[in-house]
Amino acid sequence: MKSYPIEVPSELEKLWDISQCQQEKIDKEKERKPALWEIIRFKIKADWTYNSNAIEGSSLSLGDTIFFLQEGLTVKGKPLKDHLDAQNHAEAIEVLFERVVQKRPVTESFIKEINALILNGVRSTPAITLEGKKVDKPANPGQYKKQPNHVLQPDGELHRYVEPLQVGTEMADLVQWINKYIDTLPAPLVAAVAHYNLVRIHPFDDGNGRGARILMNLILMQKGFIPAVIKTAQRQTYYQTLRSADNGDLIPFIRLITEHLIQTQEMILNDFQA
């Protein structure tokens, strides 16, 4: 079932007004302090990379991530895979910044490109069979899945995503919806709905969560906002609101994304004023 709502409660409209006001303040500070903005921009990239990978299980701390991205040196005792994920994610963000400057629309090919960047150098991905057995399956970066994928939920139930044969149609519908409404609906709404639906479809063997958060922020950035960093400390609430969306109620998830956007904006404003 497709989930692309366009009607929202007034409480969300108030949050969107706050985010717009915060963004206008940030834009003024960026003009006044361009050198400081470059430092803050790196901080955003590191914070976003750390939190997005940590949500997926990376063992790197924020400090580890900053050190690795700045110095290019691995952290002793931490898996090489976690460093690879950090490097790939940071490079994907740079591609995203370029995409925003070029003002190019969202396409399936770009979503595939981001997945290929996220999974660059990854040879296999962990999976769970229908019998609950853990296995490794070959990674196919940038290619839609050819086998069904599912996740084991906290209640012990297996959640099944869109079947491989339906992925092409579902992704085409998602991209069409984004480009239809990106200029007419509030950016946080379009970003959150796009994020949820990419997770709902789960078009790739791996990297779907990170890719969904990148797609979300591409939409926000295209409409003049800074990226919204979803904190790993809110991981449980994040997944709970995604499950609510699976049950037909996307409002909690849209609210969560908007709140994280505002929190990220507040962090940036505090850095400008420090």
C-alpha positions as CSV (number, residue, x, y, z in Angstrom):
1,M,0.0,0.0,0.0
2,K,1.4,3.4,-1.0
3,S,1.7,6.0,1.7
4,Y,1.8,9.6,0.4
5,P,-0.4,11.8,2.6
6,I,-0.7,15.5,2.0
7,E,-3.1,16.5,4.8
8,V,-1.6,17.3,8.2
9,P,-2.7,18.8,11.6
10,S,-2.2,22.4,12.4
11,E,0.4,21.6,15.1
12,L,2.8,20.5,12.3
13,E,2.3,23.7,10.4
14,K,3.4,25.6,13.6
15,L,6.6,23.5,13.7
16,W,7.2,24.2,10.0
17,D,6.9,27.9,10.7
18,I,9.5,27.6,13.4
19,S,11.9,25.7,11.1
20,Q,11.5,28.3,8.4
21,C,12.3,31.1,10.9
22,Q,15.3,29.2,12.2
23,Q,16.6,28.6,8.7
24,E,16.3,32.4,7.8
25,K,18.5,33.1,10.9
26,I,21.0,30.5,9.7
27,D,21.2,31.9,6.2
28,K,22.0,35.4,7.7
29,E,24.7,34.0,9.8
30,K,26.2,32.1,6.9
31,E,26.5,35.3,5.0
32,R,28.1,37.1,7.9
33,K,30.5,34.3,8.9
34,P,31.4,32.3,5.8
35,A,34.7,30.9,7.3
36,L,32.9,29.7,10.4
37,W,30.2,28.2,8.2
38,E,32.8,25.9,6.5
39,I,33.8,24.6,10.0
40,I,30.1,24.0,10.9
41,R,29.5,22.4,7.6
42,F,32.2,19.8,8.4
43,K,30.7,19.3,11.8
44,I,27.3,18.6,10.2
45,K,28.8,16.0,7.9
46,A,30.6,14.3,10.8
47,D,27.6,14.4,13.0
48,W,25.3,13.1,10.3
49,T,27.7,10.3,9.3
50,Y,28.2,9.2,12.9
51,N,24.5,9.2,13.8
52,S,23.3,7.6,10.6
53,N,25.9,4.8,10.8
54,A,25.4,4.3,14.5
55,I,21.7,3.8,14.0
56,E,22.7,0.9,11.7
57,G,25.1,-0.6,14.3
58,S,28.5,1.1,13.7
59,S,30.8,1.1,16.7
60,L,32.5,4.4,15.9
61,S,31.9,7.2,18.3
62,L,31.4,10.8,17.2
63,G,35.0,11.5,18.3
64,D,36.2,8.5,16.3
65,T,34.3,9.6,13.2
66,I,35.7,13.2,13.4
67,F,39.2,11.9,13.9
68,F,38.9,9.5,11.0
69,L,37.4,12.0,8.6
70,Q,40.0,14.7,9.5
71,E,43.1,12.6,9.7
72,G,42.3,9.6,7.5
73,L,43.6,7.3,10.3
74,T,41.7,4.3,11.6
75,V,40.8,4.0,15.3
76,K,42.6,1.2,17.1
77,G,40.2,-1.7,18.0
78,K,37.4,-0.6,15.8
79,P,36.3,-2.7,12.8
80,L,37.6,-1.7,9.3
81,K,34.0,-2.1,8.0
82,D,32.9,0.7,10.3
83,H,35.6,3.0,8.9
84,L,34.6,2.0,5.4
85,D,31.0,2.9,6.2
86,A,32.1,6.3,7.6
87,Q,34.2,7.1,4.5
88,N,31.5,6.0,2.1
89,H,28.8,8.0,3.9
90,A,30.9,11.2,4.1
91,E,31.7,10.9,0.3
92,A,28.0,10.4,-0.4
93,I,27.3,13.7,1.5
94,E,29.8,15.6,-0.6
95,V,28.1,14.2,-3.8
96,L,24.8,15.4,-2.2
97,F,26.1,18.9,-1.7
98,E,27.2,19.0,-5.4
99,R,23.8,17.8,-6.4
100,V,22.0,20.6,-4.5
101,V,24.3,23.3,-6.1
102,Q,23.5,21.8,-9.6
103,K,19.7,22.0,-8.8
104,R,19.1,18.6,-10.4
105,P,15.8,16.8,-9.7
106,V,15.5,13.6,-7.8
107,T,15.8,10.6,-10.0
108,E,16.0,6.8,-9.6
109,S,19.4,6.8,-11.0
110,F,20.7,9.2,-8.4
111,I,19.1,7.1,-5.6
112,K,21.0,4.1,-7.1
113,E,24.2,6.2,-7.2
114,I,23.9,7.0,-3.5
115,N,23.4,3.4,-2.7
116,A,26.5,2.5,-4.7
117,L,28.5,5.0,-2.8
118,I,27.2,3.8,0.6
119,L,28.1,0.2,-0.3
120,N,31.4,0.9,-2.1
121,G,33.8,-1.9,-1.2
122,V,31.2,-3.9,0.6
123,R,31.2,-7.5,-0.7
124,S,28.4,-9.0,1.4
125,T,25.5,-8.0,3.6
126,P,24.0,-9.8,6.6
127,A,20.5,-11.3,6.2
128,I,18.0,-13.5,8.0
129,T,16.3,-16.3,6.2
130,L,12.6,-17.0,6.6
131,E,13.6,-19.7,9.1
132,G,15.4,-17.0,11.2
133,K,18.9,-18.2,10.3
134,K,21.6,-15.5,10.0
135,V,23.4,-15.6,6.6
136,D,25.6,-13.4,4.4
137,K,24.5,-12.6,0.9
138,P,26.5,-10.9,-1.9
139,A,26.1,-7.2,-2.0
140,N,24.9,-5.5,-5.2
141,P,25.7,-1.8,-4.7
142,G,23.4,0.5,-6.7
143,Q,21.2,-2.3,-8.0
144,Y,17.6,-3.0,-7.0
145,K,17.2,-6.2,-5.0
146,K,16.6,-9.5,-6.8
147,Q,15.6,-11.4,-3.7
148,P,13.0,-10.5,-1.0
149,N,14.3,-8.8,2.2
150,H,12.8,-8.6,5.6
151,V,13.7,-7.6,9.1
152,L,13.2,-9.2,12.5
153,Q,11.2,-6.9,14.7
154,P,11.5,-6.6,18.5
155,D,8.2,-8.5,18.9
156,G,9.8,-11.4,17.1
157,E,7.8,-11.0,13.9
158,L,9.4,-10.8,10.5
159,H,8.5,-7.6,8.6
160,R,8.5,-8.1,4.9
161,Y,9.3,-5.3,2.5
162,V,8.1,-4.7,-1.1
163,E,8.7,-7.7,-3.3
164,P,11.5,-7.4,-5.9
165,L,9.2,-7.5,-8.9
166,Q,7.3,-4.5,-7.5
167,V,10.3,-2.4,-6.7
168,G,10.7,-0.7,-10.1
169,T,7.1,0.4,-10.2
170,E,7.1,1.6,-6.5
171,M,10.3,3.5,-7.0
172,A,9.1,5.2,-10.1
173,D,5.9,6.2,-8.2
174,L,8.0,7.6,-5.3
175,V,10.2,9.7,-7.5
176,Q,7.2,11.0,-9.5
177,W,5.5,11.9,-6.2
178,I,8.6,13.8,-4.9
179,N,9.0,15.8,-8.1
180,K,5.3,16.6,-8.2
181,Y,5.0,18.0,-4.7
182,I,8.5,19.2,-3.8
183,D,7.6,22.8,-4.8
184,T,4.0,22.9,-3.5
185,L,4.1,21.1,-0.1
186,P,6.2,22.0,2.9
187,A,9.7,20.6,2.5
188,P,9.8,18.7,5.8
189,L,6.6,16.9,4.8
190,V,7.9,15.9,1.4
191,A,11.3,14.9,3.0
192,A,9.7,12.7,5.7
193,V,7.2,11.0,3.4
194,A,10.0,10.2,0.9
195,H,12.2,8.9,3.7
196,Y,9.4,6.6,5.0
197,N,8.5,5.3,1.6
198,L,12.1,4.5,0.6
199,V,12.3,2.5,3.8
200,R,8.9,0.9,3.2
201,I,10.0,-0.2,-0.3
202,H,13.5,-1.2,0.8
203,P,14.7,-1.4,-2.8
204,F,18.3,-2.4,-2.1
205,D,20.0,-5.4,-0.4
206,D,21.6,-3.0,2.1
207,G,22.0,0.7,2.8
208,N,18.3,1.5,2.7
209,G,18.1,3.3,6.0
210,R,21.2,5.5,5.3
211,G,19.9,6.1,1.8
212,A,16.5,7.1,3.0
213,R,18.1,9.7,5.4
214,I,20.2,11.0,2.5
215,L,17.2,11.3,0.2
216,M,15.3,13.1,3.0
217,N,18.1,15.6,3.4
218,L,18.5,16.0,-0.4
219,I,14.9,17.3,-0.5
220,L,15.4,19.6,2.5
221,M,18.6,21.0,1.1
222,Q,17.1,21.5,-2.3
223,K,14.4,23.7,-0.7
224,G,17.0,25.8,1.2
225,F,17.1,24.0,4.6
226,I,20.1,22.5,6.3
227,P,20.1,18.6,6.8
228,A,18.2,17.1,9.6
229,V,20.4,14.8,11.7
230,I,18.4,12.0,13.3
231,K,20.2,11.2,16.6
232,T,21.1,7.6,17.4
233,A,19.9,8.3,21.0
234,Q,16.4,8.6,19.5
235,R,16.8,5.3,17.6
236,Q,14.0,3.5,19.4
237,T,11.5,6.4,18.9
238,Y,12.6,6.6,15.2
239,Y,11.8,2.9,14.6
240,Q,8.5,3.2,16.6
241,T,7.3,6.0,14.4
242,L,8.3,4.1,11.3
243,R,6.2,1.2,12.6
244,S,3.3,3.6,13.2
245,A,3.6,4.6,9.6
246,D,3.5,1.0,8.5
247,N,0.2,0.8,10.3
248,G,-1.1,3.8,8.4
249,D,-0.3,6.8,10.6
250,L,2.6,8.8,9.2
251,I,2.0,11.9,11.3
252,P,4.3,10.8,14.2
253,F,7.1,10.2,11.8
254,I,6.7,13.5,10.0
255,R,6.6,15.2,13.4
256,L,9.8,13.4,14.5
257,I,11.7,14.5,11.3
258,T,10.5,18.1,11.7
259,E,11.6,18.1,15.3
260,H,15.1,16.8,14.4
261,L,15.4,19.4,11.7
262,I,14.7,22.1,14.3
263,Q,17.1,20.5,16.8
264,T,19.8,20.5,14.1
265,Q,19.1,24.2,13.3
266,E,19.4,25.1,17.0
267,M,22.7,23.3,17.2
268,I,24.0,25.3,14.2
269,L,22.7,28.6,15.6
270,N,24.4,27.9,18.9
271,D,27.7,27.2,17.0
272,F,27.4,30.5,15.2
273,Q,26.8,32.4,18.5
274,A,29.5,30.6,20.5
